[in-house]
């Protein structure tokens, strides 16, 4: 049920970003569904079961690819939320390495650390696009500057 909710929110966020967002919003809105699609392909090829008692190498590769994309977006964008987006993905990537170096980590902790940031990423996508729209409307309603007097 939570997965379906996450998919529904992602679809809404992506649609909102494609309709109202600028270049950074649209780029991020392309990465997130691509992650879901690549994850689906990964599970079709290597099996449906996701285990959290050891490092999931396939998810590690997907998370690193998403981190790379989000960092590129953050570097090129003039938006603060893209840095937060990349930072959320850092948590997901680091969790794989933490799982690899400690066997004491409970599987639920690993699951929360790998899957939790995606919820934040959806919220940042919504929020970032809303702020972009707010800035655009604020710029549009400003009075034009008075002409210079000579």
LUMNU-801260 format. One record per residue (C-alpha): x, y, z; residue in three letters; residue number from 0. Coordinates in steps of 0.2 Angstrom, whole numbers. Layout:
> c1/c2/c3/type/seq
> X/Y/Z/ALA/NUM;
...
//
This chain:
> c1/c2/c3/type/seq
> 0/0/0/UNK/0;
> 14/12/4/UNK/1;
> 23/8/-12/UNK/2;
> 7/12/-22/UNK/3;
> 5/29/-12/UNK/4;
> 23/33/-16/UNK/5;
> 20/29/-35/UNK/6;
> 5/40/-35/UNK/7;
> 13/54/-26/UNK/8;
> 28/53/-38/UNK/9;
> 16/53/-53/UNK/10;
> 8/69/-46/UNK/11;
> 25/77/-43/UNK/12;
> 32/73/-60/UNK/13;
> 16/79/-69/UNK/14;
> 17/95/-59/UNK/15;
> 35/98/-62/UNK/16;
> 33/95/-81/UNK/17;
> 19/107/-82/UNK/18;
> 25/121/-70/UNK/19;
> 43/118/-67/UNK/20;
> 59/125/-75/UNK/21;
> 74/116/-82/UNK/22;
> 80/109/-65/UNK/23;
> 63/104/-59/UNK/24;
> 60/94/-75/UNK/25;
> 78/86/-75/UNK/26;
> 74/80/-57/UNK/27;
> 57/75/-62/UNK/28;
> 65/64/-76/UNK/29;
> 77/56/-64/UNK/30;
> 65/50/-51/UNK/31;
> 53/40/-62/UNK/32;
> 69/33/-71/UNK/33;
> 75/26/-54/UNK/34;
> 58/17/-53/UNK/35;
> 59/10/-70/UNK/36;
> 77/4/-68/UNK/37;
> 72/-4/-52/UNK/38;
> 58/-13/-60/UNK/39;
> 69/-19/-74/UNK/40;
> 82/-24/-61/UNK/41;
> 69/-35/-52/UNK/42;
> 63/-43/-68/UNK/43;
> 80/-48/-72/UNK/44;
> 87/-53/-55/UNK/45;
> 71/-58/-45/UNK/46;
> 57/-49/-36/UNK/47;
> 64/-52/-18/UNK/48;
> 73/-37/-10/UNK/49;
> 83/-42/5/UNK/50;
> 89/-30/18/UNK/51;
> 100/-43/28/UNK/52;
> 115/-39/16/UNK/53;
> 120/-26/4/UNK/54;
> 109/-25/-11/UNK/55;
> 121/-22/-25/UNK/56;
> 108/-18/-38/UNK/57;
> 100/-5/-28/UNK/58;
> 117/2/-23/UNK/59;
> 121/5/-42/UNK/60;
> 104/13/-45/UNK/61;
> 107/24/-30/UNK/62;
> 124/29/-36/UNK/63;
> 118/33/-53/UNK/64;
> 104/44/-46/UNK/65;
> 116/53/-34/UNK/66;
> 127/57/-49/UNK/67;
> 112/64/-59/UNK/68;
> 106/74/-44/UNK/69;
> 123/81/-41/UNK/70;
> 124/87/-59/UNK/71;
> 107/95/-58/UNK/72;
> 112/104/-41/UNK/73;
> 128/110/-49/UNK/74;
> 120/117/-64/UNK/75;
> 104/124/-56/UNK/76;
> 102/140/-46/UNK/77;
> 90/132/-34/UNK/78;
> 94/127/-16/UNK/79;
> 82/113/-15/UNK/80;
> 92/103/-28/UNK/81;
> 106/103/-15/UNK/82;
> 94/95/-3/UNK/83;
> 89/83/-16/UNK/84;
> 106/77/-19/UNK/85;
> 109/76/0/UNK/86;
> 94/65/2/UNK/87;
> 101/53/-11/UNK/88;
> 118/53/-1/UNK/89;
> 109/46/14/UNK/90;
> 103/32/3/UNK/91;
> 120/28/-5/UNK/92;
> 129/29/12/UNK/93;
> 117/17/20/UNK/94;
> 123/3/8/UNK/95;
> 141/6/13/UNK/96;
> 136/6/32/UNK/97;
> 126/-10/29/UNK/98;
> 142/-18/21/UNK/99;
> 154/-13/35/UNK/100;
> 142/-18/50/UNK/101;
> 132/-34/52/UNK/102;
> 124/-27/68/UNK/103;
> 113/-15/58/UNK/104;
> 95/-21/59/UNK/105;
> 87/-25/42/UNK/106;
> 73/-12/46/UNK/107;
> 86/1/48/UNK/108;
> 94/-2/32/UNK/109;
> 77/-3/23/UNK/110;
> 72/14/31/UNK/111;
> 89/22/26/UNK/112;
> 88/16/8/UNK/113;
> 69/19/5/UNK/114;
> 66/34/17/UNK/115;
> 75/47/6/UNK/116;
> 64/44/-9/UNK/117;
> 49/51/1/UNK/118;
> 59/67/5/UNK/119;
> 64/68/-13/UNK/120;
> 46/68/-19/UNK/121;
> 42/82/-6/UNK/122;
> 57/92/-12/UNK/123;
> 51/90/-30/UNK/124;
> 34/97/-25/UNK/125;
> 41/111/-14/UNK/126;
> 55/116/-26/UNK/127;
> 42/118/-41/UNK/128;
> 30/127/-30/UNK/129;
> 44/139/-25/UNK/130;
> 49/141/-43/UNK/131;
> 31/146/-47/UNK/132;
> 30/158/-33/UNK/133;
> 46/167/-39/UNK/134;
> 39/168/-57/UNK/135;
> 23/176/-51/UNK/136;
> 32/188/-39/UNK/137;
> 43/193/-54/UNK/138;
> 28/195/-65/UNK/139;
> 19/206/-53/UNK/140;
> 33/218/-50/UNK/141;
> 31/236/-57/UNK/142;
> 43/239/-71/UNK/143;
> 58/251/-66/UNK/144;
> 55/269/-70/UNK/145;
> 65/275/-85/UNK/146;
> 81/284/-82/UNK/147;
> 80/303/-83/UNK/148;
> 93/313/-92/UNK/149;
//
